[in-house]
Amino acid sequence: MFDMRKQFYLFFILLLSTTLTAQSGPDEDQLGSWYMYIFNTTFGDGPFGVQGDLQYRAWDAGGDMEQLLLRGGVTYRPEDANILFTLGYGNITTGAFGDSDATTGESRIYQEALLPQKLGKRFMLTHRFRYEQRWVEGQDTRTRYRYNIFLNVLLNDTEMKKKTLYLALYNEIFINGQTDIGNGREVERFDRNRTYLGLGYGLSDNLRVQVGWMKQTTANWGKGQTQLSLHHKF
């Protein structure tokens, strides 16, 4: 296990790792928007549960669809272990930027490991490792590796509960498992990076709202997005 100092170094190194030069793609000066509902639950006192998210992503404030994402999975938490495993499926519809109504479909299976930690009384750190198998319309089957490091800083309490105000940060990097996607086409090994800063508030003990800003940088372009998300544990 890393010690606390090494974990903070890793977090801030990843936070600053979004400096690729944009080449083509959507209007990078136009602020996009993401609207998300994220949920999870367990089946009684057992080790199994479910988790998932519904997301509508737009190139602009909401009318020009970037993606519609529906994702869910079965979770398993081993006894006496602070780790959560997920096996899930996602269905994604991606829209073209601008006036075009063209869309691309994708089916995706993913495996995930989530490792939460609490550092001191107010710092909640989580590592997420995700491996995806992707079937994108018009492309060969390919895989992708993702690593996300989350940090929630509790501002007015020492527990995440009703009326807790907190600062939310994360950085996620995406690496393609293959670069050949068929018919002589190739993608970069680096797929994208997302850096996020937001503010959250506990509406109840099991429902939180977050608002924030994210910079997404791909191999070809970089763009800012606002985010509004509900996080529901039931």
SVG drawing of the C-alpha trace seen along z (x, -y; Angstrom):
<svg xmlns="http://www.w3.org/2000/svg" viewBox="-33 -30 38 43">
<polyline fill="none" stroke="black" stroke-width="0.4" points="0.0,0.0 1.1,-3.6 1.6,-5.8 -0.4,-9.1 2.4,-11.3 2.8,-9.1 -1.0,-9.1 -1.2,-12.8 1.8,-13.1 0.1,-10.7 -3.2,-12.6 -1.6,-16.0 0.6,-14.6 -2.4,-13.2 -4.4,-16.4 -1.8,-18.3 -1.4,-15.7 -3.8,-17.3 -1.7,-19.3 -2.0,-17.6 -2.4,-20.0 -5.8,-20.0 -5.9,-19.3 -9.5,-18.9 -13.0,-18.2 -15.7,-20.3 -15.6,-24.0 -13.2,-24.0 -14.4,-27.5 -18.0,-26.3 -18.8,-25.1 -20.5,-21.7 -22.7,-20.2 -23.2,-16.8 -26.3,-15.8 -25.9,-12.6 -27.7,-10.3 -25.4,-7.8 -26.8,-5.1 -25.7,-2.1 -27.3,0.3 -26.6,3.6 -28.9,6.6 -29.5,6.7 -26.4,7.5 -24.9,9.7 -21.8,9.0 -23.7,8.4 -25.4,5.3 -25.9,3.2 -24.6,-0.2 -25.0,-2.3 -25.4,-5.7 -27.6,-7.5 -25.9,-10.4 -26.9,-12.9 -23.9,-14.8 -24.2,-17.8 -21.7,-19.7 -23.5,-22.9 -25.9,-23.7 -28.2,-20.8 -29.5,-20.8 -26.6,-19.4 -26.2,-15.8 -22.7,-14.5 -23.7,-11.2 -26.5,-9.3 -25.0,-6.8 -26.9,-4.0 -24.7,-1.8 -25.2,0.7 -23.5,3.6 -23.5,6.2 -21.2,5.5 -19.4,7.8 -17.6,6.8 -15.5,9.6 -16.0,10.1 -13.6,8.1 -12.1,6.4 -12.4,2.7 -12.7,3.2 -15.7,3.3 -15.7,5.3 -18.2,4.7 -19.1,6.5 -21.3,4.3 -22.6,3.4 -23.0,0.0 -25.0,-1.2 -23.8,-4.5 -25.1,-6.6 -22.7,-9.3 -23.9,-12.3 -21.9,-14.3 -20.9,-17.9 -23.0,-20.7 -26.1,-20.5 -25.6,-16.9 -28.1,-14.3 -25.7,-11.4 -25.1,-9.1 -22.8,-6.1 -23.9,-3.2 -21.6,-1.3 -22.1,1.6 -19.5,2.1 -18.7,4.6 -16.6,3.5 -14.8,4.9 -14.0,2.6 -12.3,2.4 -13.0,-0.4 -10.7,-1.0 -11.9,-3.7 -9.8,-5.1 -10.3,-7.8 -7.2,-9.9 -7.5,-11.7 -11.0,-13.0 -11.9,-14.9 -10.1,-13.5 -11.9,-10.6 -9.7,-9.1 -10.9,-6.5 -8.9,-4.6 -10.9,-3.2 -9.5,-0.7 -11.7,0.2 -11.1,2.5 -13.5,2.2 -14.4,4.3 -15.9,2.1 -18.1,2.8 -18.3,-0.5 -20.4,-0.7 -18.2,-0.5 -15.1,0.4 -13.3,3.6 -13.7,4.8 -11.2,3.1 -10.4,2.6 -9.6,-0.3 -7.9,-0.8 -9.0,-3.5 -7.7,-4.8 -9.5,-7.4 -8.4,-8.9 -11.1,-10.7 -10.7,-13.1 -13.6,-14.4 -12.7,-17.0 -15.3,-17.3 -15.7,-21.0 -18.2,-21.2 -18.3,-17.6 -16.3,-14.5 -18.9,-12.2 -20.6,-12.2 -24.2,-12.7 -27.1,-15.2 -26.0,-18.8 -22.3,-17.9 -20.6,-20.3 -17.6,-19.0 -15.0,-19.7 -14.9,-17.1 -11.8,-16.5 -10.9,-13.7 -8.6,-12.9 -9.1,-10.0 -6.8,-8.8 -7.9,-6.5 -5.5,-4.2 -6.6,-2.3 -5.7,1.4 -5.5,1.4 -4.7,-1.3 -6.0,0.5 -9.8,0.1 -10.3,1.7 -10.2,0.7 -6.8,-0.8 -7.8,-3.3 -5.9,-3.9 -6.3,-5.7 -3.7,-7.0 -2.7,-4.8 -3.7,-7.7 -7.5,-8.1 -8.4,-10.9 -8.0,-12.6 -10.6,-14.2 -9.9,-16.6 -12.7,-17.7 -13.3,-20.2 -16.7,-20.5 -18.7,-21.3 -21.1,-18.8 -23.8,-18.9 -25.7,-16.2 -29.4,-16.5 -30.0,-13.5 -27.9,-10.8 -28.1,-8.8 -28.5,-11.5 -25.9,-14.1 -25.8,-16.7 -22.7,-18.0 -22.0,-20.9 -18.6,-21.3 -16.4,-21.9 -14.4,-19.3 -11.7,-19.6 -11.7,-16.7 -8.6,-16.4 -8.5,-13.8 -5.8,-13.0 -7.3,-15.6 -9.1,-18.3 -9.7,-19.6 -13.0,-21.0 -14.6,-22.3 -17.9,-20.9 -20.1,-21.8 -21.5,-18.9 -24.6,-18.5 -24.9,-15.1 -27.1,-13.3 -25.4,-10.5 -28.0,-8.1 -27.3,-5.3 -30.5,-3.3"/>
</svg>
